[in-house]
Amino acid sequence: MKRLFLTSLCLLNIFMSGLAYAEKADAGKATDIAADQMTYDDVKQINTFTGNVILTRGSLLMKAARVVVTQDRAGYQSATMYAAPGVLATFRQKRDGGPDLWVEGQAERIEYDGRAELVKLFSKAKLRRLESTRATDEVEGDFISYDTRAEFISVNNNAPGAKPGTGRIKAVIQPRAEAKSEPKPEPKAP
C-alpha cells in the first residue's frame, strides 16, 4: 500500500509539472491531494481519486467529485475531472505576467492533456481571466478549449460531435486599463 501511495504521488508530480505551466513558480511546489478514496492500476497506468477531490499545487486548485489520471507510454500525463450531479468541477491557477493575474474555469467535465498543455471544458463550461478579483474576460459555452501555453481560448456553442447551432456562446470582454492621456496642446495666442 505504501508503494502504491508513493507511486501515485510521483505520477501526480510529473502530471502537475505540465499543468502548472501557467504559473512557472508552481512547478517546484509539492502536490497535495485530498479525497475519500484512491485506486491505482499500475499495469494500465490509471490513478483514480473519488469523493470530494481537492488537488492543490502552489497556486493551482482543482476540485471535482472524481479525477482520473492516466499516463501514456512516453510518460505524459492526462487528467479528467468529473463533477458530482448538480455541481461543476473547477480549477483556478495564477498566471504569469503580473502580481495578481488568474484563470479559473468550471464545467461538468474538465480534461487536461499534459503533452499539449491543453484544458478542455465540456458542458456548462465557463472560463474567466481575472486581475485580482475583477474578471477581465469571461466566456461561456457548451465546449471551451484553453491552450495554457499560448493563453488561446476557443468557445463552441455545442460539444464536439453534437449538432451545430444547438446553442449560443456568451462572452464578456472588459475594457483594459485606460491608456495614459497625452497632454493637451496649449492653445496658441491669436
C-alpha positions in Angstrom: 0.0 0.0 0.0 2.9 2.4 0.8 4.5 1.7 -2.6 1.1 2.4 -4.3 0.8 5.7 -2.5 4.3 6.8 -3.3 3.9 5.7 -7.0 0.7 7.7 -7.2 2.3 10.8 -5.8 5.3 10.5 -8.2 2.8 10.2 -11.1 0.9 13.3 -10.0 4.1 15.3 -9.6 5.0 14.5 -13.2 1.5 15.3 -14.3 1.2 18.5 -12.4 4.5 19.9 -13.6 3.0 20.3 -17.0 -0.3 21.6 -15.7 1.4 24.3 -13.7 2.9 25.9 -16.8 0.6 29.0 -16.4 2.5 29.9 -13.2 6.1 28.8 -13.5 6.6 29.0 -9.8 4.1 26.2 -9.2 6.3 23.6 -10.9 8.6 23.4 -7.9 5.8 23.0 -5.4 4.5 19.8 -3.8 1.2 18.4 -4.9 -1.4 17.9 -2.1 -4.4 15.7 -2.8 -7.4 15.1 -0.5 -10.1 12.6 -1.5 -12.3 10.0 0.1 -10.8 7.1 -1.9 -7.9 6.3 -4.3 -7.3 3.4 -6.6 -4.2 2.8 -8.8 -3.8 0.4 -11.7 -0.1 0.1 -12.3 -0.5 -2.1 -15.5 -2.8 0.4 -17.2 -1.2 3.5 -15.6 -4.6 4.8 -14.3 -4.9 6.6 -10.9 -8.5 7.4 -9.8 -9.4 9.7 -6.9 -13.1 9.8 -5.8 -15.1 11.7 -3.3 -14.7 15.5 -2.9 -11.3 15.5 -4.6 -9.2 18.6 -3.8 -5.9 18.9 -5.5 -3.5 21.8 -4.8 0.0 22.7 -6.0 1.2 26.1 -5.4 -1.4 28.5 -6.8 -3.3 25.7 -8.6 -6.5 24.5 -7.1 -8.7 21.8 -8.7 -12.0 20.4 -7.2 -14.1 17.6 -8.5 -16.1 14.5 -7.4 -13.8 12.2 -9.3 -10.4 12.7 -11.0 -8.8 10.1 -13.3 -5.1 10.5 -14.1 -3.6 8.4 -17.0 0.0 8.2 -18.3 0.9 7.3 -21.9 4.0 5.3 -23.0 6.1 8.5 -23.4 5.3 9.4 -19.8 2.9 12.3 -20.5 0.0 12.7 -18.0 -3.6 13.5 -18.7 -6.4 14.0 -16.3 -10.2 14.0 -16.5 -12.2 15.7 -13.8 -15.9 14.8 -13.3 -18.4 16.9 -11.4 -20.9 15.4 -9.0 -24.6 15.7 -10.1 -25.8 19.3 -9.7 -22.4 20.9 -9.2 -19.4 21.7 -11.5 -15.8 20.6 -11.5 -13.5 23.7 -11.0 -9.9 24.8 -11.4 -8.1 28.0 -10.6 -4.5 29.0 -11.2 -2.3 32.0 -11.1 -1.0 33.2 -14.5 2.5 34.6 -15.1 2.7 38.2 -16.3 1.6 40.2 -13.2 1.3 40.1 -9.5 -2.4 39.1 -9.3 -3.5 37.5 -12.6 -5.6 34.4 -12.5 -7.5 32.0 -14.7 -10.4 29.9 -13.5 -12.9 27.6 -15.1 -15.8 25.2 -14.4 -17.7 22.6 -16.3 -19.4 19.2 -15.8 -16.2 17.6 -17.2 -12.7 19.1 -17.5 -9.9 17.3 -19.4 -6.3 18.2 -19.3 -3.7 17.0 -21.8 -0.2 17.2 -20.3 1.5 16.8 -23.7 -0.3 19.7 -25.4 -0.9 21.6 -22.2 -4.5 22.0 -23.3 -7.5 22.3 -21.0 -11.0 21.3 -22.4 -14.2 22.1 -20.6 -17.3 20.2 -21.5 -21.0 21.0 -20.8 -22.0 24.2 -18.9 -18.4 25.4 -19.4 -17.2 28.8 -18.2 -13.7 30.3 -18.2 -12.7 33.6 -16.6 -9.4 35.5 -16.7 -9.1 37.7 -13.6 -7.0 40.6 -12.4 -7.2 40.3 -8.6 -11.0 39.6 -8.2 -12.1 41.6 -11.3 -13.0 39.5 -14.3 -11.2 40.8 -17.4 -12.6 38.2 -19.8 -15.3 35.7 -19.4 -16.7 33.1 -21.8 -19.4 30.5 -21.6 -20.4 27.8 -23.9 -21.0 24.1 -24.1 -17.3 23.5 -25.0 -14.2 25.6 -24.3 -10.7 24.8 -25.3 -7.9 26.7 -23.4 -4.2 26.5 -24.5 -2.3 27.3 -21.4 1.0 28.0 -23.2 -0.4 30.5 -25.7 -3.3 31.6 -23.5 -5.6 31.0 -26.5 -9.3 30.3 -25.9 -11.8 28.7 -28.3 -15.5 28.5 -27.5 -18.2 26.5 -29.3 -21.9 26.5 -28.8 -22.0 22.7 -28.6 -19.7 19.9 -27.7 -17.7 18.2 -30.4 -19.8 15.8 -32.3 -23.1 17.5 -31.4 -25.4 19.1 -34.0 -24.1 22.6 -34.9 -26.2 25.6 -33.9 -27.9 24.0 -30.9 -26.8 26.7 -28.6 -25.0 30.0 -28.3 -21.8 31.2 -26.6 -21.6 34.2 -24.4 -18.5 36.4 -23.9 -17.9 39.5 -21.8 -14.7 41.4 -22.5 -14.0 44.2 -20.1 -12.2 47.3 -21.2 -8.5 47.3 -20.3 -7.0 50.0 -18.1 -7.3 53.4 -19.8 -4.2 54.5 -21.7 -2.4 57.4 -20.1 -3.8 60.5 -21.6 -1.5 62.6 -23.6 -1.1 66.3 -22.5 -3.4 68.5 -24.5 -1.7 71.1 -26.6 -1.6 74.6 -25.3 -3.9 77.0 -27.2 -1.9 79.3 -29.5 -2.2 83.0 -28.8 -4.0 85.0 -31.6 
